[in-house]
């Protein structure tokens, strides 16, 4: 018979979802600052930045 083990206890799916959404948001903000680009709207950020978009 198959064995199912729970190594870390029960999973709180709501908390896990919140943590993942927060981490994705943080990663998006980091990327936006790094590349001077808004990936949500697919446009360069306005104003002078480190990069020059053509």
N, C-alpha and C positions, 0 to 999 in steps of 0.2 A: 504494500500500500504506500502511496506517496506521502512524504513528510513535508509539512509546512512549518517553518521556524520563524519566530518573530525575534530578531536579534536586538531590536531597539525599542520594543514595546509598541503600543498602538500608535497609529498615525493620526494626527489632527489635520484633516485635509484642508479645512478652512485656513488654519494657521500656515500650513505649507504653501497654499495658494497666495496668501498675503505676502509671505516672505519672498516667493518667486517673483511676484509682480513688482515688489519694491526693488529687488535686485536688478530686474530687467530695466526698470526706470532709471536706477543709478547708472547702469551700464550705458544706457542711451544718453544720459546727461554727460557722462565722461566722454563718450564718442563725439558728441556735439561740440564740446569744448576743444577736444583734440583736433578735429577736422574743420572747425568753423562752418559746420554744415548741419542743417536741420533735416534729419533723416525722416521725420514724420511727414513733412511737407515736401520733401525732396528738393529743397532749395538752399543755396548758400545763405549764411547769416549776414544780415546787413551790417554795414560799417567796415572800417578797416580791421583786418584780422591778420593772423600769421600767414594765411594762405591767400593767394589771388586766384579766384575762380574765373574762368573764361567761358 
